Amino acid sequence: MNSTLLVLAAGMGSRYGGLKQMDPMGPNGESVLDYSVYDAIRAGFTRVVFIIREDFAELFKQAVGSKFSSKIEVDYVFQKLDDLPAGFSVP
C-alpha cells in the first residue's frame, strides 16, 4: 500500500517572523521539514504533498522539494484564502 505524507506548510510566520518550516535548525542546517520527510521515507511513505502559499512556491520548491524529488514523489497544493466557500471567513 502506498502512503502519502501531507505537510501543512502555508503558515504566514507572523508570530515567528519567518518561514520556520524552512529555517535551518539541525547540526548540519537541517530544517523541520527535512526531518519530517526523512522520517516518512524511512517509515515507507512513497509520496509527500506540501500545502503551500503560491507566492513562495518557487522558493519552496528549490529549498525543500528539490532535496527529496529523487527519493520520494513530491507534489504541491496551493492554499488560497480568497475563494473560501460561502459562510467561511479567514480567521
N, CA, C and O atoms as CSV, one atom per row, in Angstrom:
chain,resi,resn,atom,element,x,y,z
A,1,MET,N,N,0.836,-1.174,0.000
A,1,MET,CA,C,0.000,0.000,0.000
A,1,MET,C,C,0.884,1.241,0.000
A,1,MET,O,O,1.875,1.307,0.727
A,2,ASN,N,N,0.524,2.215,-0.810
A,2,ASN,CA,C,1.254,3.478,-0.865
A,2,ASN,C,C,0.704,4.434,0.188
A,2,ASN,O,O,-0.507,4.530,0.385
A,3,SER,N,N,1.603,5.132,0.853
A,3,SER,CA,C,1.206,6.098,1.874
A,3,SER,C,C,1.698,7.481,1.480
A,3,SER,O,O,2.791,7.636,0.936
A,4,THR,N,N,0.868,8.489,1.765
A,4,THR,CA,C,1.197,9.872,1.436
A,4,THR,C,C,1.318,10.687,2.711
A,4,THR,O,O,0.448,10.637,3.581
A,5,LEU,N,N,2.409,11.436,2.812
A,5,LEU,CA,C,2.594,12.390,3.900
A,5,LEU,C,C,2.052,13.731,3.433
A,5,LEU,O,O,2.455,14.229,2.382
A,6,LEU,N,N,1.148,14.319,4.200
A,6,LEU,CA,C,0.579,15.626,3.889
A,6,LEU,C,C,1.173,16.636,4.858
A,6,LEU,O,O,1.015,16.512,6.073
A,7,VAL,N,N,1.864,17.643,4.311
A,7,VAL,CA,C,2.559,18.629,5.143
A,7,VAL,C,C,1.910,19.996,4.965
A,7,VAL,O,O,1.882,20.545,3.863
A,8,LEU,N,N,1.392,20.532,6.055
A,8,LEU,CA,C,0.796,21.867,6.047
A,8,LEU,C,C,1.920,22.877,6.232
A,8,LEU,O,O,2.438,23.045,7.336
A,9,ALA,N,N,2.292,23.546,5.151
A,9,ALA,CA,C,3.443,24.454,5.184
A,9,ALA,C,C,3.110,25.826,4.616
A,9,ALA,O,O,3.972,26.492,4.043
A,10,ALA,N,N,1.855,26.250,4.777
A,10,ALA,CA,C,1.440,27.535,4.209
A,10,ALA,C,C,1.350,28.627,5.261
A,10,ALA,O,O,0.777,29.686,5.004
A,11,GLY,N,N,1.903,28.388,6.432
A,11,GLY,CA,C,1.831,29.370,7.513
A,11,GLY,C,C,2.455,30.694,7.128
A,11,GLY,O,O,3.395,30.749,6.335
A,12,MET,N,N,1.927,31.748,7.692
A,12,MET,CA,C,2.394,33.097,7.393
A,12,MET,C,C,3.643,33.451,8.190
A,12,MET,O,O,4.383,34.353,7.796
A,13,GLY,N,N,3.893,32.771,9.290
A,13,GLY,CA,C,5.063,33.070,10.110
A,13,GLY,C,C,4.961,34.400,10.828
A,13,GLY,O,O,5.981,35.012,11.147
A,14,SER,N,N,3.737,34.859,11.090
A,14,SER,CA,C,3.570,36.178,11.697
A,14,SER,C,C,4.089,36.224,13.135
A,14,SER,O,O,4.670,37.231,13.539
A,15,ARG,N,N,3.896,35.176,13.904
A,15,ARG,CA,C,4.423,35.170,15.277
A,15,ARG,C,C,5.908,34.855,15.290
A,15,ARG,O,O,6.666,35.450,16.056
A,16,TYR,N,N,6.324,33.929,14.449
A,16,TYR,CA,C,7.728,33.507,14.395
A,16,TYR,C,C,8.610,34.547,13.710
A,16,TYR,O,O,9.766,34.742,14.087
A,17,GLY,N,N,8.057,35.202,12.714
A,17,GLY,CA,C,8.823,36.214,11.989
A,17,GLY,C,C,9.529,35.672,10.767
A,17,GLY,O,O,10.496,36.273,10.297
A,18,GLY,N,N,9.071,34.556,10.244
A,18,GLY,CA,C,9.681,33.961,9.055
A,18,GLY,C,C,9.025,32.635,8.741
A,18,GLY,O,O,7.975,32.305,9.293
A,19,LEU,N,N,9.639,31.885,7.865
A,19,LEU,CA,C,9.111,30.580,7.468
A,19,LEU,C,C,9.847,29.500,8.255
A,19,LEU,O,O,10.830,28.937,7.774
A,20,LYS,N,N,9.371,29.214,9.461
A,20,LYS,CA,C,10.097,28.320,10.357
A,20,LYS,C,C,10.269,26.923,9.790
A,20,LYS,O,O,11.234,26.237,10.130
A,21,GLN,N,N,9.356,26.485,8.935
A,21,GLN,CA,C,9.479,25.144,8.377
A,21,GLN,C,C,10.687,25.010,7.457
A,21,GLN,O,O,11.131,23.897,7.172
A,22,MET,N,N,11.225,26.145,6.987
A,22,MET,CA,C,12.369,26.107,6.073
A,22,MET,C,C,13.671,26.562,6.727
A,22,MET,O,O,14.745,26.376,6.156
A,23,ASP,N,N,13.589,27.151,7.907
A,23,ASP,CA,C,14.793,27.662,8.563
A,23,ASP,C,C,15.664,26.521,9.088
A,23,ASP,O,O,15.143,25.534,9.606
A,24,PRO,N,N,16.977,26.647,8.958
A,24,PRO,CA,C,17.878,25.609,9.470
A,24,PRO,C,C,17.842,25.565,10.993
A,24,PRO,O,O,17.837,26.605,11.652
A,25,MET,N,N,17.817,24.348,11.550
A,25,MET,CA,C,17.829,24.195,12.996
A,25,MET,C,C,18.653,22.998,13.445
A,25,MET,O,O,18.994,22.900,14.624
A,26,GLY,N,N,18.981,22.090,12.543
A,26,GLY,CA,C,19.766,20.910,12.889
A,26,GLY,C,C,21.257,21.196,12.868
A,26,GLY,O,O,21.678,22.280,12.461
A,27,PRO,N,N,22.063,20.230,13.305
A,27,PRO,CA,C,23.511,20.433,13.385
A,27,PRO,C,C,24.177,20.674,12.035
A,27,PRO,O,O,25.256,21.265,11.978
A,28,ASN,N,N,23.556,20.228,10.954
A,28,ASN,CA,C,24.105,20.434,9.613
A,28,ASN,C,C,23.191,21.303,8.763
A,28,ASN,O,O,23.212,21.217,7.535
A,29,GLY,N,N,22.390,22.140,9.413
A,29,GLY,CA,C,21.496,23.039,8.697
A,29,GLY,C,C,20.176,22.418,8.279
A,29,GLY,O,O,19.482,22.975,7.429
A,30,GLU,N,N,19.811,21.279,8.854
A,30,GLU,CA,C,18.546,20.638,8.507
A,30,GLU,C,C,17.375,21.471,9.024
A,30,GLU,O,O,17.464,22.138,10.055
A,31,SER,N,N,16.273,21.409,8.270
A,31,SER,CA,C,15.054,22.105,8.682
A,31,SER,C,C,14.085,21.104,9.305
A,31,SER,O,O,14.297,19.893,9.239
A,32,VAL,N,N,13.029,21.622,9.907
A,32,VAL,CA,C,11.987,20.760,10.459
A,32,VAL,C,C,11.415,19.875,9.352
A,32,VAL,O,O,11.141,18.696,9.579
A,33,LEU,N,N,11.236,20.432,8.163
A,33,LEU,CA,C,10.710,19.654,7.040
A,33,LEU,C,C,11.665,18.546,6.622
A,33,LEU,O,O,11.228,17.454,6.257
A,34,ASP,N,N,12.964,18.817,6.671
A,34,ASP,CA,C,13.942,17.779,6.334
A,34,ASP,C,C,13.747,16.560,7.230
A,34,ASP,O,O,13.710,15.427,6.749
A,35,TYR,N,N,13.625,16.796,8.527
A,35,TYR,CA,C,13.439,15.695,9.471
A,35,TYR,C,C,12.120,14.971,9.224
A,35,TYR,O,O,12.072,13.741,9.262
A,36,SER,N,N,11.055,15.722,8.972
A,36,SER,CA,C,9.739,15.115,8.755
A,36,SER,C,C,9.725,14.212,7.530
A,36,SER,O,O,9.235,13.084,7.591
A,37,VAL,N,N,10.259,14.704,6.424
A,37,VAL,CA,C,10.255,13.913,5.191
A,37,VAL,C,C,11.213,12.731,5.310
A,37,VAL,O,O,10.893,11.633,4.854
A,38,TYR,N,N,12.362,12.932,5.905
A,38,TYR,CA,C,13.318,11.839,6.105
A,38,TYR,C,C,12.670,10.709,6.908
A,38,TYR,O,O,12.780,9.540,6.539
A,39,ASP,N,N,11.999,11.057,8.001
A,39,ASP,CA,C,11.337,10.039,8.819
A,39,ASP,C,C,10.223,9.342,8.044
A,39,ASP,O,O,10.032,8.134,8.188
A,40,ALA,N,N,9.492,10.089,7.228
A,40,ALA,CA,C,8.419,9.492,6.430
A,40,ALA,C,C,8.977,8.496,5.420
A,40,ALA,O,O,8.404,7.423,5.227
A,41,ILE,N,N,10.080,8.838,4.781
A,41,ILE,CA,C,10.708,7.923,3.820
A,41,ILE,C,C,11.141,6.647,4.531
A,41,ILE,O,O,10.911,5.547,4.029
A,42,ARG,N,N,11.761,6.789,5.687
A,42,ARG,CA,C,12.211,5.614,6.459
A,42,ARG,C,C,11.041,4.754,6.907
A,42,ARG,O,O,11.187,3.542,7.068
A,43,ALA,N,N,9.874,5.373,7.112
A,43,ALA,CA,C,8.690,4.639,7.550
A,43,ALA,C,C,7.934,4.006,6.385
A,43,ALA,O,O,6.955,3.291,6.599
A,44,GLY,N,N,8.383,4.263,5.145
A,44,GLY,CA,C,7.765,3.629,3.992
A,44,GLY,C,C,6.817,4.496,3.185
A,44,GLY,O,O,6.165,3.999,2.266
A,45,PHE,N,N,6.724,5.769,3.504
A,45,PHE,CA,C,5.877,6.655,2.705
A,45,PHE,C,C,6.463,6.772,1.302
A,45,PHE,O,O,7.681,6.779,1.125
A,46,THR,N,N,5.586,6.862,0.312
A,46,THR,CA,C,6.032,6.912,-1.080
A,46,THR,C,C,5.763,8.257,-1.746
A,46,THR,O,O,6.194,8.496,-2.875
A,47,ARG,N,N,5.049,9.131,-1.043
A,47,ARG,CA,C,4.680,10.421,-1.635
A,47,ARG,C,C,4.543,11.456,-0.530
A,47,ARG,O,O,4.087,11.148,0.571
A,48,VAL,N,N,4.944,12.687,-0.833
A,48,VAL,CA,C,4.723,13.805,0.079
A,48,VAL,C,C,4.027,14.917,-0.695
A,48,VAL,O,O,4.418,15.253,-1.813
A,49,VAL,N,N,2.992,15.480,-0.083
A,49,VAL,CA,C,2.264,16.604,-0.664
A,49,VAL,C,C,2.416,17.782,0.291
A,49,VAL,O,O,2.017,17.711,1.454
A,50,PHE,N,N,2.993,18.856,-0.211
A,50,PHE,CA,C,3.167,20.070,0.576
A,50,PHE,C,C,2.037,21.033,0.248
A,50,PHE,O,O,1.810,21.350,-0.920
A,51,ILE,N,N,1.330,21.498,1.266
A,51,ILE,CA,C,0.335,22.549,1.083
A,51,ILE,C,C,1.050,23.854,1.392
A,51,ILE,O,O,1.461,24.096,2.526
A,52,ILE,N,N,1.195,24.697,0.366
A,52,ILE,CA,C,1.997,25.916,0.479
A,52,ILE,C,C,1.236,27.107,-0.091
A,52,ILE,O,O,0.200,26.954,-0.739
A,53,ARG,N,N,1.770,28.284,0.163
A,53,ARG,CA,C,1.238,29.500,-0.457
A,53,ARG,C,C,1.857,29.645,-1.838
A,53,ARG,O,O,3.041,29.371,-2.036
A,54,GLU,N,N,1.054,30.072,-2.771
A,54,GLU,CA,C,1.526,30.204,-4.149
A,54,GLU,C,C,2.626,31.257,-4.280
A,54,GLU,O,O,3.487,31.148,-5.153
A,55,ASP,N,N,2.602,32.274,-3.417
A,55,ASP,CA,C,3.577,33.357,-3.543
A,55,ASP,C,C,5.002,32.945,-3.178
A,55,ASP,O,O,5.943,33.663,-3.515
A,56,PHE,N,N,5.188,31.819,-2.504
A,56,PHE,CA,C,6.560,31.364,-2.283
A,56,PHE,C,C,6.796,29.957,-2.819
A,56,PHE,O,O,7.641,29.222,-2.308
A,57,ALA,N,N,6.045,29.593,-3.848
A,57,ALA,CA,C,6.150,28.254,-4.428
A,57,ALA,C,C,7.536,27.962,-4.990
A,57,ALA,O,O,8.108,26.912,-4.696
A,58,GLU,N,N,8.081,28.858,-5.781
A,58,GLU,CA,C,9.387,28.587,-6.404
A,58,GLU,C,C,10.491,28.480,-5.366
A,58,GLU,O,O,11.335,27.587,-5.442
A,59,LEU,N,N,10.489,29.381,-4.401
A,59,LEU,CA,C,11.483,29.323,-3.325
A,59,LEU,C,C,11.365,28.012,-2.561
A,59,LEU,O,O,12.370,27.370,-2.256
A,60,PHE,N,N,10.142,27.620,-2.255
A,60,PHE,CA,C,9.905,26.386,-1.513
A,60,PHE,C,C,10.361,25.173,-2.314
A,60,PHE,O,O,11.018,24.282,-1.776
A,61,LYS,N,N,10.017,25.136,-3.585
A,61,LYS,CA,C,10.411,24.006,-4.436
A,61,LYS,C,C,11.924,23.884,-4.520
A,61,LYS,O,O,12.454,22.773,-4.477
A,62,GLN,N,N,12.624,24.993,-4.638
A,62,GLN,CA,C,14.088,24.966,-4.725
A,62,GLN,C,C,14.715,24.580,-3.392
A,62,GLN,O,O,15.651,23.782,-3.349
A,63,ALA,N,N,14.199,25.145,-2.305
A,63,ALA,CA,C,14.816,24.939,-0.998
A,63,ALA,C,C,14.453,23.606,-0.367
A,63,ALA,O,O,15.261,23.027,0.359
A,64,VAL,N,N,13.259,23.112,-0.630
A,64,VAL,CA,C,12.793,21.905,0.055
A,64,VAL,C,C,12.545,20.760,-0.918
A,64,VAL,O,O,13.146,19.693,-0.790
A,65,GLY,N,N,11.676,20.974,-1.875
A,65,GLY,CA,C,11.264,19.897,-2.777
A,65,GLY,C,C,12.383,19.267,-3.558
A,65,GLY,O,O,12.393,18.054,-3.766
A,66,SER,N,N,13.328,20.072,-3.996
A,66,SER,CA,C,14.423,19.535,-4.810
A,66,SER,C,C,15.305,18.562,-4.031
A,66,SER,O,O,15.956,17.708,-4.634
A,67,LYS,N,N,15.338,18.672,-2.720
A,67,LYS,CA,C,16.136,17.752,-1.895
A,67,LYS,C,C,15.582,16.335,-1.934
A,67,LYS,O,O,16.326,15.363,-1.806
A,68,PHE,N,N,14.265,16.225,-2.114
A,68,PHE,CA,C,13.614,14.936,-1.938
A,68,PHE,C,C,13.084,14.298,-3.211
A,68,PHE,O,O,12.702,13.128,-3.192
A,69,SER,N,N,13.051,15.025,-4.307
A,69,SER,CA,C,12.390,14.521,-5.515
A,69,SER,C,C,13.025,13.248,-6.066
A,69,SER,O,O,12.367,12.513,-6.803
A,70,SER,N,N,14.273,12.967,-5.733
A,70,SER,CA,C,14.891,11.721,-6.203
A,70,SER,C,C,14.626,10.558,-5.245
A,70,SER,O,O,14.930,9.411,-5.572
A,71,LYS,N,N,14.060,10.842,-4.063
A,71,LYS,CA,C,13.850,9.813,-3.049
A,71,LYS,C,C,12.383,9.467,-2.822
A,71,LYS,O,O,12.053,8.372,-2.367
A,72,ILE,N,N,11.498,10.428,-3.150
A,72,ILE,CA,C,10.075,10.258,-2.892
A,72,ILE,C,C,9.310,11.135,-3.885
A,72,ILE,O,O,9.811,12.176,-4.311
A,73,GLU,N,N,8.107,10.719,-4.249
A,73,GLU,CA,C,7.276,11.546,-5.131
A,73,GLU,C,C,6.868,12.808,-4.374
A,73,GLU,O,O,6.394,12.727,-3.240
A,74,VAL,N,N,7.049,13.964,-4.993
A,74,VAL,CA,C,6.763,15.247,-4.349
A,74,VAL,C,C,5.724,16.003,-5.168
A,74,VAL,O,O,5.877,16.175,-6.378
A,75,ASP,N,N,4.664,16.454,-4.497
A,75,ASP,CA,C,3.630,17.262,-5.137
A,75,ASP,C,C,3.337,18.479,-4.275
A,75,ASP,O,O,3.691,18.527,-3.097
A,76,TYR,N,N,2.680,19.465,-4.887
A,76,TYR,CA,C,2.369,20.720,-4.207
A,76,TYR,C,C,0.906,21.067,-4.430
A,76,TYR,O,O,0.354,20.834,-5.506
A,77,VAL,N,N,0.288,21.625,-3.399
A,77,VAL,CA,C,-1.072,22.138,-3.474
A,77,VAL,C,C,-1.024,23.545,-2.895
A,77,VAL,O,O,-0.393,23.776,-1.864
A,78,PHE,N,N,-1.690,24.481,-3.558
A,78,PHE,CA,C,-1.684,25.862,-3.082
A,78,PHE,C,C,-2.884,26.131,-2.184
A,78,PHE,O,O,-4.022,25.813,-2.528
A,79,GLN,N,N,-2.604,26.722,-1.024
A,79,GLN,CA,C,-3.670,27.175,-0.141
A,79,GLN,C,C,-4.055,28.578,-0.573
A,79,GLN,O,O,-3.216,29.478,-0.612
A,80,LYS,N,N,-5.321,28.758,-0.896
A,80,LYS,CA,C,-5.818,30.072,-1.316
A,80,LYS,C,C,-6.927,30.489,-0.359
A,80,LYS,O,O,-7.848,29.722,-0.082
A,81,LEU,N,N,-6.823,31.691,0.130
A,81,LEU,CA,C,-7.806,32.183,1.088
A,81,LEU,C,C,-8.810,33.134,0.461
A,81,LEU,O,O,-9.685,33.653,1.154
A,82,ASP,N,N,-8.696,33.369,-0.835
A,82,ASP,CA,C,-9.600,34.311,-1.495
A,82,ASP,C,C,-10.781,33.635,-2.181
A,82,ASP,O,O,-11.593,34.312,-2.812
A,83,ASP,N,N,-10.892,32.319,-2.071
A,83,ASP,CA,C,-12.021,31.629,-2.695
A,83,ASP,C,C,-12.644,30.611,-1.736
A,83,ASP,O,O,-12.934,29.476,-2.115
A,84,LEU,N,N,-12.841,31.037,-0.497
A,84,LEU,CA,C,-13.438,30.168,0.509
A,84,LEU,C,C,-14.913,29.942,0.202
A,84,LEU,O,O,-15.556,30.807,-0.394
A,85,PRO,N,N,-15.457,28.801,0.597
A,85,PRO,CA,C,-16.885,28.541,0.396
A,85,PRO,C,C,-17.742,29.547,1.169
A,85,PRO,O,O,-17.290,30.141,2.148
A,86,ALA,N,N,-18.963,29.724,0.722
A,86,ALA,CA,C,-19.890,30.639,1.387
A,86,ALA,C,C,-20.024,30.262,2.859
A,86,ALA,O,O,-20.115,29.085,3.209
A,87,GLY,N,N,-20.032,31.273,3.703
A,87,GLY,CA,C,-20.185,31.037,5.133
A,87,GLY,C,C,-18.876,30.896,5.886
A,87,GLY,O,O,-18.884,30.811,7.114
A,88,PHE,N,N,-17.751,30.870,5.183
A,88,PHE,CA,C,-16.444,30.748,5.819
A,88,PHE,C,C,-15.687,32.059,5.663
A,88,PHE,O,O,-15.848,32.768,4.670
A,89,SER,N,N,-14.863,32.370,6.653
A,89,SER,CA,C,-14.047,33.579,6.571
A,89,SER,C,C,-12.651,33.286,7.099
A,89,SER,O,O,-12.438,32.327,7.841
A,90,VAL,N,N,-11.714,34.125,6.705
A,90,VAL,CA,C,-10.334,33.988,7.157
A,90,VAL,C,C,-10.273,34.428,8.613
A,90,VAL,O,O,-10.774,35.500,8.952
A,91,PRO,N,N,-9.667,33.617,9.483
A,91,PRO,CA,C,-9.601,33.995,10.907
A,91,PRO,C,C,-8.767,35.240,11.119
A,91,PRO,O,O,-8.610,35.691,12.254
